[in-house]
Amino acid sequence: MKRLALRGALTAKFGDEAIKVIDAFGIDAIKTRELVNVLGALEARGRVLVIAPGRDEKLELSARNLPTVEILLADSLNVVDLLKADLVLIEQPALARMEEVYS
């Protein structure tokens, strides 16, 4: 049932064009400003959900001061966070992990 709900939420976001797949964030240092610049270049506005393939300390620490950005691991997705997000950014390696866990 959980997989079906996740699939439905992802399909709805995809239909609204609220999902973007990126190669990687490529953050070199733990700096919130650097993450803000990357999100600005991606035209990420509103509540942003970032789906990462695994723990990324630089990304997590850079995002902790941004109240509208949330980082989730690909294997711990939930419907509530998906539905609350205005934009879902998925790192390319996270797609394989999502497929492995939820298919």
Sequence and secondary structure as in RCSB ss.txt:
>XXXX:A:sequence
MKRLALRGALTAKFGDEAIKVIDAFGIDAIKTRELVNVLGALEARGRVLVIAPGRDEKLELSARNLPTVEILLAD
SLNVVDLLKADLVLIEQPALARMEEVYS
>XXXX:A:secstr
 HHHHHHHHHHHHHHTT EEEES     SS HHHHHHHHHHTT  SSEEEEESS  HHHHHHHTT TTEEEEEGG
G  HHHHHH SEEEEEHHHHHHHHHHH 
